[in-house]
Amino acid sequence: MVSRPLAASQSAINDDFEIRSDDLTAEGLEFMRKGYQKWLRMLDRGGDPSDTRILERELAKQRGLK
């Protein structure tokens, strides 16, 4: 879903970390537009950031597993 490694380690991901559209494959871009945006809306409504069910469901839909 990404076209190159985005971080050398998990500790390298901080508040300045960003993902740009040119970092993503076509599949990754589609996932960001659908699943990630839904997940962000859930967070905006006070949802738990560790709740990844929306992301998992959207990825399964995208890959034809659901």
Residue, then its C-alpha position, 0 to 999 in steps of 0.5 A: m500500500v506504500s511505495r517506499p518505507l515510510a519510517a526507519s522505526q516506530s520511534a521515528i513516527n512523531d507529531d511531524f510524521e506525514i504520509r503524502s499521496d505520492d508515498l502510496t500505491a493506488e491501493g493505498l490511496e484508495f484505502m486512505r480515501k475510504g477507510y482512513q477518512k471514516w476512521l478519522r471521522m470516528l475519532d472526531r466524534g470522540g472514538d478510541p484511536s486504538d479501535t481499528r475495526i473501521l480500518e479492518r472492515e474497509l480493507a477487507k471490503q477493498r480486497g474483496l474479503k467481505 
